Amino acid sequence: MGVFARLFSGPETEPPFCFQIEDVFGIRGCGAVVVGHILTGRVRAGDSVVYRPAPEAAAAFSCRVTSIERPDPGTLEPGFPREADADGPLRGRCALCIRRREASDFRPGGMLSKEA
């Protein structure tokens, strides 16, 4: 029965991107760096995202992910993939660089999600 349900349910859609911030710091020349994990979905370098200070809060501002950093799971050496997702290595743990924003613009516990 599961096969027929998949056949007639239409194409599978990817869940929306949602990232929970655990730590924030600034790097000169890069801007704000938010560290945390992707709860659902996928983010790519260059994507526009919305910051919310709390999961249920209204959007505070839009910003752009300029790069992604994630340690290689085998060596733990830094890697800079073009995209990251919740199911990827290290269960979606990564750091996102946000140019033109200060570390003080973000706080731990805040959320990033894709613009609607």
Residue, then its C-alpha position, 0 to 999 in steps of 0.5 A: m500500500g505504501v508504494f501506491a500512496r507514494l505514486f499518487s501523492g505527487p512529488e516529494t517536497e523538501p522541508p523548509f530550512c530551519f537553523q537554530i543558533e547556538d553561538v555567535f561571534g564576529i570575524r573581521g572581513c567576514g561579518a557575523v558567524v552563527v554556529g548551530h545546527i540545521l533542524t530541517g531543510r537545506v541552505r546554500a551559500g548565497d541564500s537569503v534567510v530570515y532571522r528570528p530572535a526566538p522560534e515563534a517570534a516575527a522576522a527581525f530582518s533578512c540577511r544572506v548566507t555568504s559561506i558555510e563552514r563544516p568540519d570534515p567528519g573524518t578528519l575534523e579539518p575545516g571544510f567549506p561546502r557550497e551547501a549543507d542540510a539537516d541529514g548531512p555529516l555531523r547531523g547538520r552542525c555547521a557555521l554560517c557566515i553572514r556579511r554586513r551584519e554584526a555578531s550583536d545582531f544575533r543571539p543564541g536561541g535565535m532561528l534562521s529560516k528561508e524567506a517565504 
